[in-house]
């Protein structure tokens, strides 16, 4: 039983390391701030969750503490990314030219008569 | 096994540091900081497994809390200053 848990744990650690690496690679490769936010927070959230749970499975007496760390990262990482995206949108950082759909300008920034909707910001 | 994982994560840290240095705007640098702190926080858990020492889990939890607070504060500061 302990051997199976160890194999599953090392498998999860490998998956998590690959996802953490891909998230950091996306920081270099992506053309735009908003794409970098997607790559740099979503992929690393999955990678950190998988790695930490894997360590908890390898050493079962640490499982509760690793679960607390994983839950903390899962709860706080989206809040950070949302705050960064909101602040950069309010400061008027442009999206890249490759963007084809930008619902923020259509739905939220302007109301039906075409005026700028102040309460949306 | 764990050595390969440490190698992959150090390459990830180097890639994040490149974006942290050359990012055009300060929001880019904040995103890079967020990514780097998440990688370090999971690296500390792996260090706990490597040295078989319990104390690094507590260090990882405190580091995650402090990095979350710093990212939130920097993002709110950028939002206010323009």
N, CA and C atoms of all chains as a GROMACS GRO file, in nm:
protein
  609
    1UNK      N    1   0.084  -0.121   0.000
    1UNK     CA    2   0.000   0.000   0.000
    1UNK      C    3   0.087   0.125   0.000
    2UNK      N    4   0.190   0.124   0.086
    2UNK     CA    5   0.277   0.241   0.094
    2UNK      C    6   0.355   0.260  -0.036
    3UNK      N    7   0.387   0.145  -0.101
    3UNK     CA    8   0.462   0.152  -0.227
    3UNK      C    9   0.377   0.214  -0.337
    4UNK      N   10   0.247   0.179  -0.340
    4UNK     CA   11   0.158   0.237  -0.442
    4UNK      C   12   0.145   0.388  -0.422
    5UNK      N   13   0.132   0.429  -0.293
    5UNK     CA   14   0.121   0.572  -0.264
    5UNK      C   15   0.247   0.645  -0.309
    6UNK      N   16   0.365   0.579  -0.293
    6UNK     CA   17   0.491   0.644  -0.331
    6UNK      C   18   0.499   0.662  -0.482
    7UNK      N   19   0.455   0.558  -0.555
    7UNK     CA   20   0.457   0.568  -0.702
    7UNK      C   21   0.364   0.679  -0.750
    8UNK      N   22   0.242   0.684  -0.691
    8UNK     CA   23   0.148   0.789  -0.730
    8UNK      C   24   0.204   0.927  -0.696
    9UNK      N   25   0.271   0.937  -0.580
    9UNK     CA   26   0.327   1.064  -0.539
    9UNK      C   27   0.435   1.114  -0.632
   10UNK      N   28   0.527   1.024  -0.674
   10UNK     CA   29   0.631   1.069  -0.766
   10UNK      C   30   0.574   1.103  -0.903
   11UNK      N   31   0.469   1.032  -0.944
   11UNK     CA   32   0.402   1.065  -1.070
   11UNK      C   33   0.343   1.205  -1.064
   12UNK      N   34   0.276   1.236  -0.951
   12UNK     CA   35   0.216   1.370  -0.936
   12UNK      C   36   0.324   1.478  -0.933
   13UNK      N   37   0.438   1.449  -0.868
   13UNK     CA   38   0.545   1.548  -0.862
   13UNK      C   39   0.600   1.576  -1.002
   14UNK      N   40   0.612   1.471  -1.086
   14UNK     CA   41   0.661   1.492  -1.222
   14UNK      C   42   0.566   1.578  -1.304
   15UNK      N   43   0.434   1.547  -1.293
   15UNK     CA   44   0.335   1.628  -1.365
   15UNK      C   45   0.340   1.774  -1.319
   16UNK      N   46   0.352   1.793  -1.187
   16UNK     CA   47   0.355   1.929  -1.135
   16UNK      C   48   0.477   2.006  -1.180
   17UNK      N   49   0.594   1.939  -1.186
   17UNK     CA   50   0.715   2.008  -1.231
   17UNK      C   51   0.704   2.049  -1.377
   18UNK      N   52   0.644   1.961  -1.459
   18UNK     CA   53   0.627   1.995  -1.600
   18UNK      C   54   0.534   2.116  -1.614
   19UNK      N   55   0.425   2.119  -1.534
   19UNK     CA   56   0.333   2.232  -1.546
   19UNK      C   57   0.395   2.362  -1.496
   20UNK      N   58   0.476   2.354  -1.389
   20UNK     CA   59   0.543   2.476  -1.342
   20UNK      C   60   0.640   2.528  -1.446
   21UNK      N   61   0.711   2.436  -1.515
   21UNK     CA   62   0.803   2.477  -1.620
   21UNK      C   63   0.728   2.540  -1.737
   22UNK      N   64   0.613   2.481  -1.775
   22UNK     CA   65   0.538   2.536  -1.888
   22UNK      C   66   0.481   2.673  -1.855
   23UNK      N   67   0.441   2.693  -1.729
   23UNK     CA   68   0.391   2.824  -1.690
   23UNK      C   69   0.499   2.930  -1.699
   24UNK      N   70   0.621   2.896  -1.658
   24UNK     CA   71   0.730   2.994  -1.668
   24UNK      C   72   0.771   3.015  -1.813
   25UNK      N   73   0.759   2.912  -1.896
   25UNK     CA   74   0.790   2.929  -2.038
   25UNK      C   75   0.689   3.020  -2.105
   26UNK      N   76   0.562   3.011  -2.061
   26UNK     CA   77   0.459   3.098  -2.115
   26UNK      C   78   0.483   3.244  -2.082
   27UNK      N   79   0.550   3.272  -1.970
   27UNK     CA   80   0.584   3.411  -1.937
   27UNK      C   81   0.677   3.470  -2.042
   28UNK      N   82   0.766   3.386  -2.099
   28UNK     CA   83   0.858   3.436  -2.200
   28UNK      C   84   0.791   3.443  -2.337
   29UNK      N   85   0.711   3.340  -2.370
   29UNK     CA   86   0.666   3.324  -2.507
   29UNK      C   87   0.543   3.407  -2.542
   30UNK      N   88   0.459   3.441  -2.444
   30UNK     CA   89   0.331   3.503  -2.477
   30UNK      C   90   0.348   3.649  -2.520
   31UNK      N   91   0.263   3.698  -2.611
   31UNK     CA   92   0.288   3.831  -2.669
   31UNK      C   93   0.234   3.948  -2.587
   32UNK      N   94   0.160   3.922  -2.481
   32UNK     CA   95   0.072   4.024  -2.426
   32UNK      C   96   0.070   4.010  -2.274
   33UNK      N   97   0.035   4.116  -2.203
   33UNK     CA   98   0.028   4.107  -2.057
   33UNK      C   99  -0.082   4.011  -2.013
   34UNK      N  100  -0.197   4.017  -2.078
   34UNK     CA  101  -0.311   3.936  -2.031
   34UNK      C  102  -0.288   3.788  -2.058
   35UNK      N  103  -0.223   3.758  -2.173
   35UNK     CA  104  -0.186   3.618  -2.199
   35UNK      C  105  -0.083   3.569  -2.099
   36UNK      N  106   0.007   3.660  -2.058
   36UNK     CA  107   0.107   3.620  -1.958
   36UNK      C  108   0.043   3.594  -1.824
   37UNK      N  109  -0.063   3.669  -1.792
   37UNK     CA  110  -0.134   3.641  -1.666
   37UNK      C  111  -0.196   3.502  -1.670
   38UNK      N  112  -0.257   3.466  -1.786
   38UNK     CA  113  -0.315   3.333  -1.799
   38UNK      C  114  -0.210   3.224  -1.780
   39UNK      N  115  -0.096   3.240  -1.852
   39UNK     CA  116   0.006   3.136  -1.845
   39UNK      C  117   0.070   3.131  -1.707
   40UNK      N  118   0.096   3.250  -1.651
   40UNK     CA  119   0.176   3.253  -1.529
   40UNK      C  120   0.101   3.220  -1.402
   41UNK      N  121  -0.032   3.222  -1.404
   41UNK     CA  122  -0.101   3.189  -1.281
   41UNK      C  123  -0.182   3.060  -1.289
   42UNK      N  124  -0.246   3.033  -1.404
   42UNK     CA  125  -0.329   2.912  -1.408
   42UNK      C  126  -0.244   2.785  -1.411
   43UNK      N  127  -0.143   2.785  -1.498
   43UNK     CA  128  -0.060   2.664  -1.509
   43UNK      C  129   0.018   2.641  -1.380
   44UNK      N  130   0.067   2.749  -1.317
   44UNK     CA  131   0.145   2.728  -1.194
   44UNK      C  132   0.056   2.689  -1.077
   45UNK      N  133  -0.073   2.729  -1.080
   45UNK     CA  134  -0.163   2.682  -0.974
   45UNK      C  135  -0.179   2.531  -0.979
   46UNK      N  136  -0.201   2.478  -1.101
   46UNK     CA  137  -0.213   2.332  -1.114
   46UNK      C  138  -0.082   2.262  -1.080
   47UNK      N  139   0.030   2.322  -1.123
   47UNK     CA  140   0.158   2.259  -1.095
   47UNK      C  141   0.190   2.254  -0.948
   48UNK      N  142   0.166   2.366  -0.876
   48UNK     CA  143   0.194   2.368  -0.733
   48UNK      C  144   0.101   2.274  -0.657
   49UNK      N  145  -0.028   2.270  -0.697
   49UNK     CA  146  -0.123   2.179  -0.632
   49UNK      C  147  -0.079   2.034  -0.647
   50UNK      N  148  -0.040   1.995  -0.769
   50UNK     CA  149  -0.001   1.857  -0.795
   50UNK      C  150   0.128   1.821  -0.721
   51UNK      N  151   0.225   1.913  -0.721
   51UNK     CA  152   0.351   1.885  -0.653
   51UNK      C  153   0.333   1.867  -0.503
   52UNK      N  154   0.255   1.959  -0.441
   52UNK     CA  155   0.242   1.956  -0.295
   52UNK      C  156   0.161   1.835  -0.250
   53UNK      N  157   0.054   1.800  -0.325
   53UNK     CA  158  -0.023   1.681  -0.289
   53UNK      C  159   0.062   1.555  -0.308
   54UNK      N  160   0.149   1.556  -0.410
   54UNK     CA  161   0.238   1.442  -0.431
   54UNK      C  162   0.333   1.420  -0.315
   55UNK      N  163   0.389   1.528  -0.260
   55UNK     CA  164   0.476   1.514  -0.143
   55UNK      C  165   0.398   1.461  -0.024
   56UNK      N  166   0.273   1.507  -0.009
   56UNK     CA  167   0.190   1.456   0.100
   56UNK      C  168   0.158   1.308   0.086
   57UNK      N  169   0.148   1.257  -0.039
   57UNK     CA  170   0.120   1.115  -0.058
   57UNK      C  171   0.244   1.031  -0.031
   58UNK      N  172   0.363   1.085  -0.063
   58UNK     CA  173   0.485   1.008  -0.040
   58UNK      C  174   0.508   0.990   0.110
   59UNK      N  175   0.484   1.098   0.186
   59UNK     CA  176   0.508   1.094   0.331
   59UNK      C  177   0.375   1.116   0.403
   60UNK      N  178   0.296   1.010   0.429
   60UNK     CA  179   0.156   1.030   0.470
   60UNK      C  180   0.138   1.101   0.604
   61UNK      N  181   0.242   1.109   0.687
   61UNK     CA  182   0.223   1.180   0.814
   61UNK      C  183   0.222   1.332   0.793
   62UNK      N  184   0.265   1.378   0.674
   62UNK     CA  185   0.262   1.521   0.645
   62UNK      C  186   0.138   1.562   0.567
   63UNK      N  187   0.044   1.465   0.545
   63UNK     CA  188  -0.059   1.491   0.444
   63UNK      C  189  -0.148   1.609   0.480
   64UNK      N  190  -0.181   1.622   0.610
   64UNK     CA  191  -0.272   1.730   0.651
   64UNK      C  192  -0.209   1.866   0.627
   65UNK      N  193  -0.079   1.876   0.661
   65UNK     CA  194  -0.012   2.006   0.645
   65UNK      C  195   0.004   2.044   0.497
   66UNK      N  196   0.037   1.945   0.414
   66UNK     CA  197   0.048   1.975   0.271
   66UNK      C  198  -0.088   2.011   0.211
   67UNK      N  199  -0.194   1.949   0.264
   67UNK     CA  200  -0.328   1.983   0.215
   67UNK      C  201  -0.362   2.128   0.247
   68UNK      N  202  -0.318   2.174   0.366
   68UNK     CA  203  -0.344   2.314   0.404
   68UNK      C  204  -0.269   2.409   0.309
   69UNK      N  205  -0.142   2.377   0.278
   69UNK     CA  206  -0.064   2.463   0.187
   69UNK      C  207  -0.129   2.466   0.048
   70UNK      N  208  -0.171   2.347   0.000
   70UNK     CA  209  -0.231   2.340  -0.134
   70UNK      C  210  -0.361   2.418  -0.139
   71UNK      N  211  -0.444   2.407  -0.034
   71UNK     CA  212  -0.570   2.482  -0.032
   71UNK      C  213  -0.544   2.632  -0.028
   72UNK      N  214  -0.441   2.672   0.047
   72UNK     CA  215  -0.408   2.815   0.054
   72UNK      C  216  -0.367   2.868  -0.083
   73UNK      N  217  -0.283   2.791  -0.155
   73UNK     CA  218  -0.238   2.837  -0.287
   73UNK      C  219  -0.354   2.840  -0.386
   74UNK      N  220  -0.442   2.738  -0.380
   74UNK     CA  221  -0.556   2.736  -0.472
   74UNK      C  222  -0.651   2.852  -0.445
   75UNK      N  223  -0.665   2.891  -0.317
   75UNK     CA  224  -0.756   3.003  -0.289
   75UNK      C  225  -0.695   3.138  -0.322
   76UNK      N  226  -0.564   3.157  -0.302
   76UNK     CA  227  -0.510   3.291  -0.314
   76UNK      C  228  -0.454   3.324  -0.452
   77UNK      N  229  -0.418   3.225  -0.532
   77UNK     CA  230  -0.356   3.257  -0.661
   77UNK      C  231  -0.452   3.324  -0.760
   78UNK      N  232  -0.579   3.280  -0.771
   78UNK     CA  233  -0.670   3.353  -0.861
   78UNK      C  234  -0.701   3.495  -0.816
   79UNK      N  235  -0.700   3.519  -0.684
   79UNK     CA  236  -0.725   3.655  -0.636
   79UNK      C  237  -0.613   3.748  -0.683
   80UNK      N  238  -0.488   3.701  -0.675
   80UNK     CA  239  -0.376   3.782  -0.720
   80UNK      C  240  -0.382   3.812  -0.868
   81UNK      N  241  -0.415   3.710  -0.950
   81UNK     CA  242  -0.418   3.731  -1.094
   81UNK      C  243  -0.531   3.826  -1.132
   82UNK      N  244  -0.645   3.812  -1.063
   82UNK     CA  245  -0.758   3.901  -1.094
   82UNK      C  246  -0.726   4.045  -1.056
   83UNK      N  247  -0.655   4.064  -0.945
   83UNK     CA  248  -0.621   4.200  -0.904
   83UNK      C  249  -0.523   4.264  -1.002
   84UNK      N  250  -0.425   4.186  -1.050
   84UNK     CA  251  -0.329   4.240  -1.147
   84UNK      C  252  -0.399   4.277  -1.277
   85UNK      N  253  -0.490   4.188  -1.325
   85UNK     CA  254  -0.560   4.215  -1.451
   85UNK      C  255  -0.649   4.338  -1.439
   86UNK      N  256  -0.715   4.354  -1.324
   86UNK     CA  257  -0.803   4.469  -1.304
   86UNK      C  258  -0.724   4.598  -1.300
   87UNK      N  259  -0.610   4.597  -1.231
   87UNK     CA  260  -0.532   4.720  -1.222
   87UNK      C  261  -0.473   4.758  -1.357
   88UNK      N  262  -0.432   4.658  -1.437
   88UNK     CA  263  -0.373   4.694  -1.566
   88UNK      C  264  -0.481   4.738  -1.665
   89UNK      N  265  -0.604   4.683  -1.653
   89UNK     CA  266  -0.713   4.732  -1.738
   89UNK      C  267  -0.749   4.875  -1.704
   90UNK      N  268  -0.750   4.909  -1.575
   90UNK     CA  269  -0.782   5.046  -1.536
   90UNK      C  270  -0.675   5.143  -1.577
   91UNK      N  271  -0.549   5.095  -1.590
   91UNK     CA  272  -0.443   5.183  -1.634
   91UNK      C  273  -0.432   5.190  -1.785
   92UNK      N  274  -0.517   5.115  -1.859
   92UNK     CA  275  -0.519   5.128  -2.004
   92UNK      C  276  -0.405   5.062  -2.075
   93UNK      N  277  -0.358   4.946  -2.026
   93UNK     CA  278  -0.256   4.870  -2.100
   93UNK      C  279  -0.325   4.800  -2.216
   94UNK      N  280  -0.270   4.818  -2.336
   94UNK     CA  281  -0.337   4.768  -2.457
   94UNK      C  282  -0.325   4.616  -2.469
   95UNK      N  283  -0.428   4.556  -2.532
   95UNK     CA  284  -0.418   4.415  -2.568
   95UNK      C  285  -0.337   4.404  -2.696
   96UNK      N  286  -0.289   4.283  -2.728
   96UNK     CA  287  -0.204   4.268  -2.846
   96UNK      C  288  -0.289   4.270  -2.973
   97UNK      N  289  -0.221   4.283  -3.087
   97UNK     CA  290  -0.294   4.293  -3.214
   97UNK      C  291  -0.355   4.160  -3.256
   98UNK      N  292  -0.310   4.052  -3.196
   98UNK     CA  293  -0.363   3.920  -3.233
   98UNK      C  294  -0.498   3.894  -3.169
   99UNK      N  295  -0.541   3.981  -3.074
   99UNK     CA  296  -0.668   3.958  -3.006
   99UNK      C  297  -0.784   3.983  -3.100
  100UNK      N  298  -0.879   3.888  -3.104
  100UNK     CA  299  -0.993   3.905  -3.194
  100UNK      C  300  -1.120   3.936  -3.119
  101UNK      N  301  -1.135   3.888  -2.995
  101UNK     CA  302  -1.258   3.911  -2.919
  101UNK      C  303  -1.221   3.984  -2.792
  102UNK      N  304  -1.282   4.100  -2.769
  102UNK     CA  305  -1.258   4.174  -2.646
  102UNK      C  306  -1.392   4.218  -2.591
  103UNK      N  307  -1.451   4.132  -2.509
  103UNK     CA  308  -1.586   4.158  -2.460
  103UNK      C  309  -1.591   4.271  -2.359
  104UNK      N  310  -1.474   4.303  -2.301
  104UNK     CA  311  -1.474   4.407  -2.197
  104UNK      C  312  -1.517   4.541  -2.256
  105UNK      N  313  -1.465   4.575  -2.375
  105UNK     CA  314  -1.499   4.703  -2.435
  105UNK      C  315  -1.645   4.709  -2.476
  106UNK      N  316  -1.702   4.597  -2.524
  106UNK     CA  317  -1.839   4.601  -2.572
  106UNK      C  318  -1.940   4.604  -2.459
  107UNK      N  319  -1.921   4.515  -2.361
  107UNK     CA  320  -2.029   4.492  -2.266
  107UNK      C  321  -2.019   4.579  -2.142
  108UNK      N  322  -1.896   4.597  -2.092
  108UNK     CA  323  -1.884   4.656  -1.960
  108UNK      C  324  -1.848   4.803  -1.967
  109UNK      N  325  -1.754   4.835  -2.057
  109UNK     CA  326  -1.702   4.972  -2.056
  109UNK      C  327  -1.804   5.070  -2.111
  110UNK      N  328  -1.886   5.027  -2.211
  110UNK     CA  329  -1.986   5.116  -2.269
  110UNK      C  330  -2.125   5.064  -2.237
  111UNK      N  331  -2.217   5.154  -2.204
  111UNK     CA  332  -2.354   5.109  -2.185
  111UNK      C  333  -2.429   5.117  -2.318
  112UNK      N  334  -2.563   5.104  -2.317
  112UNK     CA  335  -2.634   5.081  -2.442
  112UNK      C  336  -2.636   5.205  -2.532
  113UNK      N  337  -2.632   5.325  -2.472
  113UNK     CA  338  -2.635   5.444  -2.556
  113UNK      C  339  -2.496   5.483  -2.606
  114UNK      N  340  -2.395   5.407  -2.570
  114UNK     CA  341  -2.262   5.433  -2.623
  114UNK      C  342  -2.174   5.517  -2.534
  115UNK      N  343  -2.224   5.557  -2.415
  115UNK     CA  344  -2.140   5.637  -2.326
  115UNK      C  345  -2.053   5.546  -2.241
  116UNK      N  346  -1.947   5.606  -2.187
  116UNK     CA  347  -1.858   5.528  -2.101
  116UNK      C  348  -1.928   5.506  -1.966
  117UNK      N  349  -1.929   5.381  -1.924
  117UNK     CA  350  -1.999   5.343  -1.802
  117UNK      C  351  -1.901   5.354  -1.685
  118UNK      N  352  -1.916   5.456  -1.605
  118UNK     CA  353  -1.817   5.480  -1.500
  118UNK      C  354  -1.826   5.376  -1.388
  119UNK      N  355  -1.947   5.329  -1.360
  119UNK     CA  356  -1.961   5.239  -1.246
  119UNK      C  357  -1.901   5.102  -1.274
  120UNK      N  358  -1.874   5.070  -1.403
  120UNK     CA  359  -1.814   4.940  -1.433
  120UNK      C  360  -1.669   4.934  -1.388
  121UNK      N  361  -1.603   5.050  -1.390
  121UNK     CA  362  -1.465   5.050  -1.342
  121UNK      C  363  -1.467   5.060  -1.193
  122UNK      N  364   1.586   1.098  -0.910
  122UNK     CA  365   1.448   1.137  -0.941
  122UNK      C  366   1.421   1.281  -0.900
  123UNK      N  367   1.448   1.311  -0.771
  123UNK     CA  368   1.421   1.447  -0.725
  123UNK      C  369   1.519   1.547  -0.785
  124UNK      N  370   1.641   1.501  -0.824
  124UNK     CA  371   1.739   1.593  -0.881
  124UNK      C  372   1.690   1.650  -1.014
  125UNK      N  373   1.624   1.564  -1.093
  125UNK     CA  374   1.572   1.611  -1.223
  125UNK      C  375   1.463   1.715  -1.201
  126UNK      N  376   1.379   1.691  -1.099
  126UNK     CA  377   1.271   1.787  -1.068
  126UNK      C  378   1.330   1.921  -1.025
  127UNK      N  379   1.437   1.915  -0.942
  127UNK     CA  380   1.502   2.040  -0.901
  127UNK      C  381   1.562   2.114  -1.020
  128UNK      N  382   1.618   2.038  -1.116
  128UNK     CA  383   1.676   2.100  -1.236
  128UNK      C  384   1.568   2.171  -1.318
  129UNK      N  385   1.452   2.102  -1.337
  129UNK     CA  386   1.343   2.162  -1.415
  129UNK      C  387   1.293   2.289  -1.348
  130UNK      N  388   1.279   2.283  -1.214
  130UNK     CA  389   1.226   2.401  -1.145
  130UNK      C  390   1.325   2.515  -1.143
  131UNK      N  391   1.457   2.485  -1.144
  131UNK     CA  392   1.551   2.597  -1.150
  131UNK      C  393   1.552   2.662  -1.287
  132UNK      N  394   1.531   2.583  -1.394
  132UNK     CA  395   1.517   2.645  -1.527
  132UNK      C  396   1.392   2.734  -1.530
  133UNK      N  397   1.284   2.688  -1.464
  133UNK     CA  398   1.162   2.770  -1.458
  133UNK      C  399   1.187   2.900  -1.384
  134UNK      N  400   1.268   2.895  -1.277
  134UNK     CA  401   1.300   3.017  -1.203
  134UNK      C  402   1.381   3.114  -1.288
  135UNK      N  403   1.475   3.059  -1.370
  135UNK     CA  404   1.556   3.146  -1.456
  135UNK      C  405   1.468   3.214  -1.560
  136UNK      N  406   1.372   3.138  -1.619
  136UNK     CA  407   1.282   3.197  -1.719
  136UNK      C  408   1.196   3.308  -1.658
  137UNK      N  409   1.148   3.284  -1.534
  137UNK     CA  410   1.070   3.388  -1.467
  137UNK      C  411   1.153   3.510  -1.436
  138UNK      N  412   1.280   3.490  -1.401
  138UNK     CA  413   1.366   3.605  -1.369
  138UNK      C  414   1.396   3.689  -1.493
  139UNK      N  415   1.405   3.622  -1.610
  139UNK     CA  416   1.426   3.698  -1.735
  139UNK      C  417   1.309   3.794  -1.758
  140UNK      N  418   1.185   3.742  -1.739
  140UNK     CA  419   1.069   3.830  -1.757
  140UNK      C  420   1.066   3.937  -1.649
  141UNK      N  421   1.111   3.903  -1.528
  141UNK     CA  422   1.112   4.002  -1.419
  141UNK      C  423   1.208   4.116  -1.450
  142UNK      N  424   1.319   4.087  -1.520
  142UNK     CA  425   1.416   4.192  -1.548
  142UNK      C  426   1.372   4.276  -1.667
  143UNK      N  427   1.325   4.213  -1.777
  143UNK     CA  428   1.305   4.290  -1.900
  143UNK      C  429   1.160   4.324  -1.929
  144UNK      N  430   1.066   4.295  -1.836
  144UNK     CA  431   0.926   4.321  -1.863
  144UNK      C  432   0.899   4.467  -1.894
  145UNK      N  433   0.820   4.496  -2.000
  145UNK     CA  434   0.806   4.636  -2.041
  145UNK      C  435   0.734   4.722  -1.936
  146UNK      N  436   0.629   4.670  -1.878
  146UNK     CA  437   0.556   4.751  -1.779
  146UNK      C  438   0.572   4.689  -1.642
  147UNK      N  439   0.531   4.763  -1.540
  147UNK     CA  440   0.547   4.710  -1.405
  147UNK      C  441   0.446   4.601  -1.374
  148UNK      N  442   0.334   4.595  -1.448
  148UNK     CA  443   0.239   4.486  -1.428
  148UNK      C  444   0.299   4.353  -1.475
  149UNK      N  445   0.381   4.358  -1.582
  149UNK     CA  446   0.450   4.236  -1.626
  149UNK      C  447   0.543   4.184  -1.518
  150UNK      N  448   0.612   4.278  -1.452
  150UNK     CA  449   0.703   4.236  -1.345
  150UNK      C  450   0.626   4.178  -1.228
  151UNK      N  451   0.506   4.229  -1.202
  151UNK     CA  452   0.426   4.174  -1.092
  151UNK      C  453   0.380   4.032  -1.124
  152UNK      N  454   0.342   4.008  -1.249
  152UNK     CA  455   0.302   3.872  -1.289
  152UNK      C  456   0.419   3.776  -1.276
  153UNK      N  457   0.539   3.823  -1.318
  153UNK     CA  458   0.657   3.738  -1.306
  153UNK      C  459   0.689   3.708  -1.160
  154UNK      N  460   0.670   3.810  -1.073
  154UNK     CA  461   0.693   3.789  -0.929
  154UNK      C  462   0.596   3.687  -0.872
  155UNK      N  463   0.470   3.694  -0.916
  155UNK     CA  464   0.369   3.598  -0.869
  155UNK      C  465   0.407   3.456  -0.908
  156UNK      N  466   0.449   3.439  -1.034
  156UNK     CA  467   0.489   3.306  -1.081
  156UNK      C  468   0.611   3.254  -1.005
  157UNK      N  469   0.712   3.341  -0.986
  157UNK     CA  470   0.834   3.298  -0.918
  157UNK      C  471   0.804   3.256  -0.774
  158UNK      N  472   0.717   3.330  -0.705
  158UNK     CA  473   0.690   3.293  -0.566
  158UNK      C  474   0.611   3.163  -0.556
  159UNK      N  475   0.523   3.136  -0.656
  159UNK     CA  476   0.453   3.007  -0.654
  159UNK      C  477   0.551   2.892  -0.675
  160UNK      N  478   0.647   2.911  -0.769
  160UNK     CA  479   0.746   2.806  -0.795
  160UNK      C  480   0.832   2.783  -0.670
  161UNK      N  481   0.874   2.893  -0.603
  161UNK     CA  482   0.958   2.877  -0.484
  161UNK      C  483   0.881   2.808  -0.372
  162UNK      N  484   0.752   2.841  -0.360
  162UNK     CA  485   0.672   2.782  -0.253
  162UNK      C  486   0.655   2.632  -0.270
  163UNK      N  487   0.644   2.584  -0.396
  163UNK     CA  488   0.639   2.439  -0.415
  163UNK      C  489   0.777   2.376  -0.409
  164UNK      N  490   0.881   2.456  -0.440
  164UNK     CA  491   1.019   2.407  -0.428
  164UNK      C  492   1.055   2.382  -0.282
  165UNK      N  493   1.001   2.465  -0.192
  165UNK     CA  494   1.030   2.446  -0.049
  165UNK      C  495   0.969   2.317   0.004
  166UNK      N  496   0.850   2.281  -0.049
  166UNK     CA  497   0.790   2.154  -0.008
  166UNK      C  498   0.876   2.036  -0.056
  167UNK      N  499   0.932   2.050  -0.178
  167UNK     CA  500   1.021   1.945  -0.227
  167UNK      C  501   1.150   1.937  -0.146
  168UNK      N  502   1.198   2.052  -0.098
  168UNK     CA  503   1.316   2.053  -0.011
  168UNK      C  504   1.286   1.980   0.119
  169UNK      N  505   1.163   1.997   0.170
  169UNK     CA  506   1.123   1.923   0.291
  169UNK      C  507   1.128   1.773   0.267
  170UNK      N  508   1.088   1.729   0.146
  170UNK     CA  509   1.095   1.586   0.116
  170UNK      C  510   1.240   1.541   0.100
  171UNK      N  511   1.324   1.628   0.043
  171UNK     CA  512   1.462   1.592   0.014
  171UNK      C  513   1.542   1.575   0.143
  172UNK      N  514   1.526   1.667   0.238
  172UNK     CA  515   1.601   1.660   0.363
  172UNK      C  516   1.528   1.584   0.472
  173UNK      N  517   1.403   1.539   0.445
  173UNK     CA  518   1.320   1.469   0.543
  173UNK      C  519   1.306   1.549   0.672
  174UNK      N  520   1.278   1.678   0.655
  174UNK     CA  521   1.268   1.768   0.769
  174UNK      C  522   1.132   1.838   0.763
  175UNK      N  523   1.066   1.843   0.877
  175UNK     CA  524   0.928   1.889   0.883
  175UNK      C  525   0.916   2.041   0.875
  176UNK      N  526   1.025   2.111   0.909
  176UNK     CA  527   1.014   2.256   0.932
  176UNK      C  528   0.994   2.332   0.802
  177UNK      N  529   1.037   2.273   0.686
  177UNK     CA  530   1.025   2.346   0.560
  177UNK      C  531   0.881   2.362   0.515
  178UNK      N  532   0.791   2.272   0.564
  178UNK     CA  533   0.649   2.289   0.530
  178UNK      C  534   0.594   2.417   0.591
  179UNK      N  535   0.633   2.446   0.716
  179UNK     CA  536   0.589   2.569   0.780
  179UNK      C  537   0.646   2.690   0.708
  180UNK      N  538   0.774   2.678   0.667
  180UNK     CA  539   0.837   2.789   0.594
  180UNK      C  540   0.762   2.814   0.463
  181UNK      N  541   0.722   2.706   0.396
  181UNK     CA  542   0.650   2.720   0.269
  181UNK      C  543   0.515   2.790   0.289
  182UNK      N  544   0.445   2.754   0.397
  182UNK     CA  545   0.313   2.816   0.422
  182UNK      C  546   0.328   2.966   0.450
  183UNK      N  547   0.427   3.002   0.533
  183UNK     CA  548   0.448   3.144   0.565
  183UNK      C  549   0.493   3.221   0.441
  184UNK      N  550   0.579   3.156   0.358
  184UNK     CA  551   0.626   3.222   0.236
  184UNK      C  552   0.510   3.247   0.139
  185UNK      N  553   0.418   3.148   0.128
  185UNK     CA  554   0.302   3.166   0.039
  185UNK      C  555   0.215   3.281   0.088
  186UNK      N  556   0.193   3.291   0.220
  186UNK     CA  557   0.109   3.399   0.273
  186UNK      C  558   0.173   3.535   0.248
  187UNK      N  559   0.304   3.545   0.272
  187UNK     CA  560   0.371   3.675   0.254
  187UNK      C  561   0.376   3.716   0.107
  188UNK      N  562   0.396   3.617   0.016
  188UNK     CA  563   0.404   3.653  -0.125
  188UNK      C  564   0.268   3.695  -0.179
  189UNK      N  565   0.162   3.629  -0.129
  189UNK     CA  566   0.026   3.671  -0.169
  189UNK      C  567   0.000   3.814  -0.126
  190UNK      N  568   0.038   3.848  -0.002
  190UNK     CA  569   0.017   3.984   0.046
  190UNK      C  570   0.096   4.086  -0.036
  191UNK      N  571   0.222   4.050  -0.072
  191UNK     CA  572   0.304   4.145  -0.147
  191UNK      C  573   0.248   4.167  -0.287
  192UNK      N  574   0.199   4.059  -0.352
  192UNK     CA  575   0.143   4.075  -0.487
  192UNK      C  576   0.019   4.162  -0.483
  193UNK      N  577  -0.068   4.140  -0.383
  193UNK     CA  578  -0.190   4.221  -0.372
  193UNK      C  579  -0.155   4.368  -0.350
  194UNK      N  580  -0.058   4.393  -0.262
  194UNK     CA  581  -0.022   4.532  -0.232
  194UNK      C  582   0.038   4.601  -0.353
  195UNK      N  583   0.127   4.530  -0.427
  195UNK     CA  584   0.188   4.592  -0.546
  195UNK      C  585   0.083   4.620  -0.653
  196UNK      N  586  -0.013   4.525  -0.671
  196UNK     CA  587  -0.116   4.546  -0.773
  196UNK      C  588  -0.207   4.663  -0.738
  197UNK      N  589  -0.244   4.676  -0.610
  197UNK     CA  590  -0.327   4.790  -0.571
  197UNK      C  591  -0.251   4.921  -0.586
  198UNK      N  592  -0.120   4.918  -0.561
  198UNK     CA  593  -0.039   5.038  -0.576
  198UNK      C  594  -0.030   5.082  -0.721
  199UNK      N  595  -0.014   4.985  -0.814
  199UNK     CA  596  -0.012   5.018  -0.957
  199UNK      C  597  -0.146   5.075  -1.001
  200UNK      N  598  -0.255   5.018  -0.946
  200UNK     CA  599  -0.388   5.065  -0.981
  200UNK      C  600  -0.410   5.210  -0.938
  201UNK      N  601  -0.354   5.247  -0.823
  201UNK     CA  602  -0.374   5.383  -0.776
  201UNK      C  603  -0.285   5.485  -0.844
  202UNK      N  604  -0.160   5.444  -0.876
  202UNK     CA  605  -0.065   5.546  -0.922
  202UNK      C  606  -0.075   5.572  -1.071
  203UNK      N  607  -0.110   5.470  -1.151
  203UNK     CA  608  -0.123   5.491  -1.294
  203UNK      C  609   0.005   5.478  -1.372
   0.00000   0.00000   0.00000
